[in-house]
């Protein structure tokens, strides 16, 4: 009966957790996006695989390589394993640790210290099982620490997912930037060749008196200016290639053929949903929430420091004066040592520890709310950019066509002698600028779609193995 009563008391006390109930803070953002999302054939970003959103085979190979070899990604995976190990340590503290112990002691006592007045030598051998300082978690201190460790592990796992998603978007962005510079460099080379031909034409016209020195100097200046632009673009292209290699984490050879910017097939028809639904599922927001849960759990551990703590030390085995008699009949031995620690005076250490835990929870709340607000702004900005960039691209395509026709007409008028070379020069400059801007706009639109995929938490990912609480 006494044992049953003690068990009931133990179970009742074990439920006296000092950890506050966790309540998710209200979402500090508007209920709707400030900009309407695309409506045609909407896709849910969180249900899309990244390789279905980025259909370019070359880009797919680069992203897959980056996920495996990027050093930041490797560090994130290692931090997850670190947090998993810390959680395993905290979880182990909730159960008793039993060790097998074998020991031998030999000691000599001087004659002036012995009762007989003669020096004595003693021997003792022990073998048994030992339970060392197991805490009875009456107030939930160990459980709170376990909850905090679990939340820390989950936060690191969500941080890994967030980094993986960011890495996918960064590789896509770097690849698109490299494509942009390659295509702009190609246009610049074609323009350099065209202006070289124009310069030669003006030179021949000058030789026969149909053009003056000013026309030739203008043609020569336009040619050199385009060469300078080409050199600058090639410099940027080399830097972009190096940046992409750094992101990928290794040199990549034998990659499949890629697509041009206009053929990428990246479409930003992603369903934004409601902010409260989308933002709370983003990995970075989930990581911030798990850090908040960990801070909340640490308050329980800090509060438990004010209360009595009971730990048990015990052992069972055999003992003997000599090793040969260790397992003889009647040599059984055991010890049991409960220890009660009741804080009386600690100069305010426990109170300061609770204040520290409370302050860290307030910090975690602020960081969680800030993460949601930043995520809301990111999505809202990209929704607006997606729509406006589509309009800009359509206008830029029309402008490129118009400037191309204007250049053809200006060159024909100059060859017919009814227009000055200045008119041709202006048309060349405007046409070249329109071509370059068109490529830039293509890249901006594709990059905006890639960033929107990331901002909406896109990309299905393998979940970590479930861990028991």
C-alpha positions as CSV (number, residue, x, y, z in Angstrom):
1,X,0.0,0.0,0.0
2,X,2.8,2.4,0.9
3,X,4.5,1.7,-2.4
4,X,1.3,2.5,-4.3
5,X,0.8,5.7,-2.4
6,X,4.4,6.8,-3.1
7,X,3.9,6.0,-6.8
8,X,0.7,8.2,-6.9
9,X,2.5,11.0,-5.2
10,X,5.4,10.7,-7.6
11,X,3.2,10.8,-10.7
12,X,1.2,13.8,-9.3
13,X,4.4,15.7,-8.6
14,X,5.8,14.8,-12.0
15,X,3.0,16.7,-13.6
16,X,3.8,20.0,-11.8
17,X,5.6,21.5,-14.7
18,X,6.7,25.2,-14.3
19,X,6.8,25.7,-18.0
20,X,4.3,28.3,-19.3
21,X,1.7,27.2,-21.8
22,X,2.9,28.2,-25.3
23,X,0.7,30.5,-27.2
24,X,1.6,31.5,-30.8
25,X,1.7,35.3,-31.1
26,X,-0.9,36.9,-33.4
27,X,0.3,37.4,-36.9
28,X,1.4,41.1,-37.1
29,X,0.6,41.6,-40.8
30,X,-2.6,42.5,-42.8
31,X,-5.0,39.7,-43.6
32,X,-4.6,40.2,-47.4
33,X,-1.8,41.0,-49.7
34,X,-1.5,44.6,-50.9
35,X,-1.1,43.3,-54.5
36,X,-3.2,40.8,-56.3
37,X,-1.4,37.6,-57.4
38,X,-1.5,36.1,-60.9
39,X,-4.7,34.2,-61.6
40,X,-4.1,32.0,-64.6
41,X,-3.5,28.3,-63.9
42,X,-2.4,28.9,-60.4
43,X,0.1,26.5,-58.8
44,X,0.7,26.1,-55.1
45,X,4.4,26.8,-54.4
46,X,4.8,24.6,-51.4
47,X,3.6,21.5,-53.5
48,X,6.0,22.1,-56.4
49,X,9.3,20.4,-56.8
50,X,12.1,22.9,-57.6
51,X,13.0,21.0,-60.8
52,X,9.5,21.3,-62.1
53,X,9.6,25.1,-61.6
54,X,13.0,25.4,-63.2
55,X,12.8,23.3,-66.4
56,X,16.2,24.3,-67.9
57,X,18.3,21.0,-67.7
58,X,21.5,23.0,-67.2
59,X,20.0,24.9,-64.3
60,X,18.7,21.7,-62.8
61,X,22.1,20.2,-62.8
62,X,23.6,23.3,-61.2
63,X,21.0,23.4,-58.4
64,X,21.4,19.6,-57.7
65,X,25.2,20.1,-57.5
66,X,24.9,23.1,-55.2
67,X,22.6,21.3,-52.8
68,X,25.3,18.6,-52.4
69,X,28.5,20.6,-52.5
70,X,27.7,24.2,-51.3
71,X,29.7,24.8,-48.1
72,X,27.0,26.8,-46.4
73,X,24.6,23.9,-47.0
74,X,27.1,21.4,-45.6
75,X,27.4,23.6,-42.5
76,X,23.7,23.8,-42.1
77,X,23.4,20.0,-42.3
78,X,26.2,19.7,-39.7
79,X,24.3,22.1,-37.4
80,X,21.2,20.0,-37.7
81,X,23.2,16.9,-36.6
82,X,24.7,19.0,-33.8
83,X,21.2,20.0,-32.6
84,X,20.0,16.4,-32.9
85,X,22.8,15.2,-30.7
86,X,22.1,17.9,-28.1
87,X,18.5,16.8,-28.1
88,X,19.6,13.2,-27.6
89,X,21.7,14.3,-24.6
90,X,18.8,16.2,-23.0
91,X,16.3,13.4,-23.7
92,X,18.7,10.9,-22.0
93,X,18.7,13.0,-18.8
94,X,15.0,12.1,-18.3
95,X,16.0,8.4,-17.8
96,X,18.3,6.8,-15.2
97,X,21.8,5.9,-16.4
98,X,23.0,2.6,-15.1
99,X,26.7,1.7,-15.3
100,X,28.6,-1.5,-14.7
101,X,31.3,-0.7,-12.1
102,X,34.3,-2.8,-11.0
103,X,36.8,-1.3,-8.6
104,X,39.5,-2.3,-6.2
105,X,40.9,-0.4,-3.2
106,X,44.1,-0.9,-1.2
107,X,44.9,1.4,1.7
108,X,47.5,1.5,4.5
109,X,46.7,3.1,7.8
110,X,49.7,4.3,10.0
111,X,49.9,2.8,13.5
112,X,49.3,6.2,15.2
113,X,45.9,6.4,13.4
114,X,44.7,2.8,13.9
115,X,42.8,1.6,17.0
116,X,45.3,-1.2,17.6
117,X,48.3,1.1,17.4
118,X,49.8,-0.9,14.6
119,X,50.0,-0.2,11.0
120,X,47.3,-1.9,9.0
121,X,46.8,-2.6,5.3
122,X,43.3,-3.1,3.9
123,X,41.9,-4.4,0.6
124,X,38.4,-4.2,-0.9
125,X,37.1,-5.3,-4.3
126,X,33.6,-4.3,-5.7
127,X,31.6,-5.3,-8.7
128,X,28.1,-4.2,-9.4
129,X,25.6,-1.8,-11.1
130,X,25.6,1.9,-10.3
131,X,22.8,4.5,-10.6
132,X,24.5,7.9,-10.3
133,X,22.7,11.1,-9.5
134,X,19.4,10.5,-11.2
135,X,17.1,13.5,-10.7
136,X,13.4,12.9,-9.9
137,X,11.8,15.5,-12.2
138,X,9.0,16.6,-9.8
139,X,8.8,20.2,-11.2
140,X,9.5,19.5,-14.8
141,X,13.0,21.1,-14.9
142,X,14.5,18.2,-16.9
143,X,11.4,18.0,-19.1
144,X,11.6,21.7,-19.8
145,X,15.2,21.4,-20.9
146,X,14.3,18.5,-23.1
147,X,11.5,20.5,-24.7
148,X,14.0,23.4,-25.3
149,X,16.5,21.0,-26.9
150,X,13.8,19.5,-29.1
151,X,12.7,22.9,-30.2
152,X,16.3,23.8,-30.9
153,X,16.7,20.8,-33.1
154,X,13.6,21.5,-35.0
155,X,14.7,25.2,-35.4
156,X,18.0,24.1,-36.9
157,X,16.1,21.7,-39.2
158,X,13.8,24.5,-40.4
159,X,16.9,26.7,-40.8
160,X,18.4,24.1,-43.0
161,X,15.3,24.0,-45.2
162,X,15.3,27.8,-45.4
163,X,18.9,27.8,-46.5
164,X,18.3,25.1,-49.0
165,X,15.4,27.1,-50.5
166,X,17.5,30.2,-50.5
167,X,20.4,28.4,-52.2
168,X,18.0,27.1,-55.0
169,X,16.9,30.7,-55.6
170,X,20.4,32.1,-55.4
171,X,21.7,29.5,-57.9
172,X,18.8,30.2,-60.3
173,X,19.5,34.0,-59.9
174,X,23.2,33.6,-60.6
175,X,22.6,31.4,-63.6
176,X,20.0,33.8,-65.0
177,X,22.4,36.7,-64.5
178,X,25.2,34.8,-66.3
179,X,22.8,34.1,-69.2
180,X,21.9,37.8,-69.3
181,X,25.5,38.9,-69.5
182,X,26.3,36.2,-72.2
183,X,23.4,37.4,-74.3
184,X,24.2,41.0,-73.8
185,X,27.8,40.3,-74.7
186,X,26.7,38.5,-77.9
187,X,24.6,41.5,-78.8
188,X,27.5,43.8,-78.1
189,X,29.8,41.7,-80.4
190,X,27.3,41.9,-83.2
191,X,27.0,45.7,-82.6
192,X,30.8,46.1,-82.7
193,X,30.9,44.2,-86.0
194,X,28.1,46.3,-87.4
195,X,29.7,49.6,-86.3
196,X,33.0,48.5,-87.8
197,X,31.2,48.0,-91.1
198,X,29.5,51.4,-90.8
199,X,32.9,53.1,-90.0
200,X,34.4,51.6,-93.1
201,X,31.4,52.8,-95.1
202,X,31.7,56.3,-93.8
203,X,35.5,56.2,-94.5
204,X,34.8,55.3,-98.2
205,X,32.2,58.0,-98.5
206,X,34.7,60.5,-97.0
207,X,37.3,59.4,-99.6
208,X,34.9,60.2,-102.5
209,X,33.7,63.5,-100.9
210,X,30.2,62.3,-99.8
211,X,31.0,62.5,-96.1
212,X,33.1,64.8,-93.9
213,X,35.6,64.2,-91.2
214,X,33.0,64.8,-88.5
215,X,30.9,61.9,-89.8
216,X,33.9,59.6,-89.7
217,X,34.9,60.7,-86.2
218,X,31.3,60.1,-85.0
219,X,31.4,56.6,-86.6
220,X,34.8,55.9,-85.1
221,X,33.7,57.1,-81.6
222,X,30.5,55.0,-81.7
223,X,32.6,51.9,-82.7
224,X,35.1,52.5,-79.8
225,X,32.3,53.1,-77.3
226,X,30.7,49.8,-78.2
227,X,34.1,48.0,-77.8
228,X,34.3,49.5,-74.3
229,X,30.8,48.3,-73.5
230,X,31.7,44.8,-74.7
231,X,34.8,44.7,-72.5
232,X,32.8,45.8,-69.5
233,X,30.2,43.1,-70.2
234,X,32.8,40.4,-70.6
235,X,34.3,41.5,-67.3
236,X,30.9,41.2,-65.6
237,X,30.3,37.9,-67.3
238,X,33.6,36.4,-65.9
239,X,32.6,37.7,-62.4
240,X,29.1,36.2,-62.7
241,X,30.6,32.8,-63.7
242,X,32.9,32.9,-60.7
243,X,30.0,33.7,-58.4
244,X,28.0,30.8,-59.8
245,X,30.9,28.4,-59.3
246,X,31.2,29.6,-55.6
247,X,27.5,28.9,-55.0
248,X,27.6,25.5,-56.7
249,X,30.6,24.6,-54.6
250,X,32.7,22.9,-57.3
251,X,33.8,23.1,-60.9
252,X,31.0,21.7,-63.1
253,X,31.9,19.9,-66.3
254,X,29.8,18.0,-68.9
255,X,26.6,19.9,-68.0
256,X,23.6,19.5,-70.3
257,X,22.8,22.2,-72.8
258,X,21.0,25.2,-71.4
259,X,18.2,27.4,-72.7
260,X,18.1,31.1,-73.6
261,X,16.5,33.6,-71.3
262,X,13.3,33.7,-73.4
263,X,13.1,29.9,-73.4
264,X,13.5,29.3,-69.7
265,X,9.9,28.4,-69.1
266,X,9.9,29.9,-65.5
267,X,6.3,31.1,-64.9
268,X,5.3,33.0,-61.8
269,X,1.7,31.7,-61.7
270,X,2.0,30.9,-58.0
271,X,-1.0,31.0,-55.7
272,X,-0.2,33.5,-52.9
273,X,-3.1,32.4,-50.6
274,X,-3.7,34.2,-47.3
275,X,-0.7,35.7,-45.5
276,X,-1.5,33.8,-42.3
277,X,-1.6,30.5,-44.2
278,X,1.5,31.0,-46.3
279,X,3.9,32.9,-44.0
280,X,3.5,30.5,-41.1
281,X,4.6,27.6,-43.3
282,X,7.8,29.3,-44.5
283,X,10.9,27.5,-43.1
284,X,12.5,30.7,-41.8
285,X,9.3,31.7,-39.9
286,X,9.0,28.1,-38.6
287,X,12.6,28.3,-37.4
288,X,11.9,31.5,-35.5
289,X,8.8,30.0,-33.9
290,X,10.8,26.9,-32.7
291,X,13.3,29.3,-31.2
292,X,10.4,31.0,-29.4
293,X,9.2,27.6,-28.1
294,X,12.7,26.8,-26.9
295,X,12.8,30.2,-25.0
296,X,9.4,29.5,-23.5
297,X,10.5,26.0,-22.3
298,X,13.7,27.5,-20.7
299,X,11.4,29.6,-18.5
300,X,10.1,26.4,-16.9
301,X,13.6,25.2,-16.2
302,X,14.5,28.6,-14.7
303,X,11.4,28.6,-12.5
304,X,12.1,25.1,-11.2
305,X,15.4,26.3,-9.8
306,X,13.5,27.8,-6.9
307,X,12.1,24.4,-5.9
308,X,13.6,21.4,-4.1
309,X,15.6,19.0,-6.2
310,X,15.8,15.3,-5.4
311,X,18.5,13.1,-6.9
312,X,19.2,9.4,-6.3
313,X,22.5,7.6,-6.2
314,X,22.4,3.8,-5.7
315,X,24.3,0.7,-6.4
316,X,24.0,-3.1,-6.1
317,X,26.6,-5.8,-6.4
318,X,29.2,-7.8,-4.4
319,X,32.1,-6.7,-2.2
320,X,35.0,-8.6,-0.6
321,X,38.3,-8.1,1.1
322,X,39.9,-10.2,-1.6
323,X,39.3,-10.5,-5.3
324,X,39.0,-14.3,-5.0
325,X,36.1,-14.1,-2.5
326,X,34.2,-11.5,-4.5
327,X,31.5,-13.9,-5.6
328,X,31.2,-16.0,-2.5
329,X,27.9,-16.5,-0.8
330,X,26.9,-13.6,1.5
331,X,29.1,-11.0,-0.2
332,X,26.2,-9.0,-1.6
333,X,26.3,-5.3,-1.1
334,X,24.1,-2.3,-1.9
335,X,23.9,1.4,-1.3
336,X,21.1,3.9,-1.6
337,X,21.6,7.7,-1.2
338,X,18.7,10.1,-1.9
339,X,19.8,13.7,-1.8
340,X,17.4,16.7,-1.3
341,X,18.6,20.1,-2.3
342,X,16.5,23.1,-1.2
343,X,17.7,26.5,-2.3
344,X,17.9,28.9,0.7
345,X,20.1,31.7,-0.3
346,X,21.8,32.2,-3.7
347,X,22.2,36.0,-3.8
348,X,19.4,36.3,-6.4
349,X,20.9,33.9,-8.9
350,X,17.7,31.9,-9.4
351,X,15.6,35.1,-9.8
352,X,18.1,36.5,-12.2
353,X,18.0,33.3,-14.2
354,X,14.2,33.5,-14.5
355,X,14.4,37.2,-15.5
356,X,17.0,36.2,-18.1
357,X,14.7,33.4,-19.5
358,X,11.7,35.9,-19.6
359,X,13.8,38.5,-21.4
360,X,15.0,35.9,-24.0
361,X,11.4,34.9,-24.6
362,X,10.5,38.6,-25.3
363,X,13.5,38.7,-27.7
364,X,12.3,35.6,-29.4
365,X,8.8,37.0,-29.7
366,X,10.1,40.1,-31.3
367,X,12.3,38.1,-33.7
368,X,9.4,35.9,-34.6
369,X,7.1,38.8,-35.4
370,X,9.9,40.5,-37.3
371,X,10.4,37.4,-39.4
372,X,6.8,37.3,-40.3
373,X,6.8,41.0,-41.2
374,X,9.9,40.7,-43.4
375,X,8.4,37.7,-45.1
376,X,5.1,39.6,-45.8
377,X,7.0,42.5,-47.3
378,X,9.1,40.1,-49.4
379,X,6.0,38.4,-50.9
380,X,4.1,41.7,-51.4
381,X,7.1,43.3,-53.2
382,X,7.5,40.3,-55.5
383,X,3.8,40.0,-56.3
384,X,3.9,43.7,-57.3
385,X,7.1,43.2,-59.3
386,X,5.8,40.1,-61.1
387,X,2.8,42.1,-62.5
388,X,4.8,45.2,-63.4
389,X,7.7,43.4,-64.9
390,X,5.3,41.5,-67.3
391,X,4.0,44.9,-68.5
392,X,7.5,46.3,-68.8
393,X,8.6,43.3,-70.8
394,X,5.7,43.7,-73.3
395,X,6.5,47.4,-73.7
396,X,10.2,46.7,-74.0
397,X,9.7,44.1,-76.8
398,X,7.6,46.7,-78.7
399,X,10.3,49.3,-78.2
400,X,13.0,47.0,-79.4
401,X,11.0,46.3,-82.6
402,X,10.4,50.0,-83.1
403,X,14.0,51.0,-82.6
404,X,15.2,48.3,-85.0
405,X,12.8,49.6,-87.8
406,X,14.0,53.2,-87.0
407,X,17.7,52.1,-87.5
408,X,17.0,50.5,-90.8
409,X,15.2,53.6,-92.0
410,X,18.0,55.9,-90.8
411,X,20.7,53.9,-92.5
412,X,18.7,53.9,-95.8
413,X,18.2,57.6,-95.6
414,X,21.9,58.2,-94.9
415,X,22.9,56.0,-97.8
416,X,20.5,57.9,-100.0
417,X,22.0,61.2,-98.9
418,X,18.9,62.6,-97.4
419,X,19.9,62.4,-93.8
420,X,23.0,63.2,-91.7
421,X,25.1,60.6,-90.0
422,X,24.0,62.0,-86.7
423,X,20.6,60.6,-87.3
424,X,22.1,57.1,-87.9
425,X,24.2,57.4,-84.8
426,X,21.2,58.3,-82.6
427,X,19.2,55.4,-84.1
428,X,22.2,53.0,-83.5
429,X,22.5,54.1,-79.9
430,X,18.8,53.8,-79.2
431,X,18.5,50.4,-80.8
432,X,21.5,49.0,-78.9
433,X,20.1,50.4,-75.6
434,X,16.7,48.8,-76.4
435,X,18.3,45.4,-77.1
436,X,20.3,45.5,-73.9
437,X,17.4,46.6,-71.8
438,X,15.1,43.9,-73.3
439,X,17.6,41.2,-72.2
440,X,17.8,42.8,-68.7
441,X,14.1,42.9,-68.4
442,X,13.8,39.2,-69.4
443,X,16.3,38.4,-66.6
444,X,14.5,40.6,-64.1
445,X,11.2,38.9,-64.7
446,X,12.7,35.4,-64.4
447,X,14.6,36.4,-61.3
448,X,11.4,37.8,-59.8
449,X,9.6,34.5,-60.4
450,X,12.5,32.5,-58.8
451,X,12.4,34.8,-55.7
452,X,8.6,34.5,-55.5
453,X,9.0,30.7,-55.5
454,X,11.3,31.0,-52.6
455,X,9.2,33.7,-50.8
456,X,6.1,31.5,-50.9
457,X,8.0,28.6,-49.4
458,X,8.3,26.6,-52.6
459,X,9.9,23.3,-53.1
460,X,8.8,20.1,-51.4
461,X,11.5,18.7,-49.1
462,X,12.1,15.5,-47.3
463,X,11.0,15.7,-43.7
464,X,13.5,14.7,-41.0
465,X,12.9,11.4,-39.2
466,X,10.3,11.8,-36.4
467,X,11.8,12.0,-32.9
468,X,10.0,11.0,-29.8
469,X,9.5,13.7,-27.2
